[in-house]
């Protein structure tokens, strides 16, 4: 009898898909906060975007709000 064993990926596809979805939502929330001129929320979502970009292994976006906050 054949037994199919799938290798355990370090980053399973469903987790990567969820991370991309979260990144998209974070960008929408960041843009809304920027339109509302809510600096506190802009910083919150900019940090979240950075963390998600790190998880995905992609280049981090630059945010002037983060430079001014620190």
N, C-alpha and C positions, 0 to 999 in steps of 0.2 A: 504494500500500500504506500502511496506517495504522501509525503507530508510537506506542506509548504510553510517555510519559515521566512518571514520577512525580517530583514535587518532593521535594527532599531536605529533610526536616524537621530542625530543629535538635536536637530530642530525639525520635528515632524511638520508636514505640510499644513495641517489644520491649525497649528500654532502660528505658523508664518502668516496664514490667511487672516487669522484673528488679529495679529499684530498690524498688518496692513490696514485692516478695517478700523482699528483703534487709531492708527495714524491719520487716516482720512477724517475721522470724527474730530480728532484733536485740532487738525488744520481748520475745519469748519468753525469750531468753537473759538479758536484763536482769532479768526477773521471777524467773527461776531463781536468778540471783546474789543478788537481794534476799531470796528465801526462804532461801538458804544463808548470808545475812549476809556475803557476800564483797564488801567495799567496793571492792577493786581491780578486780574484774570489773564491778561496777556502774558505776564511773567509765568503764571502757573501753567498755561498751555504751551508756552515756549519750552519750558523744562520738560514737560511730558513728551513733546515732539522730539526733543533731543534724546531722551531715554529710549523711545521707540525706534528712532533711527539707529541708535547704537545696537539695539537688539537685532535689527534687520541687517546690520553691517553695511549701512549706506552712509554717504557723506552727510554730515550734520549741517543743517541750515544755520545761517547767521541771523541773530536777533539783536537789534540795537537795544531793546528793553533789558536784555540780560546783561549787556555790557554796562548799562547805566545803573542797574540794581546792585552790582558788586563793585 
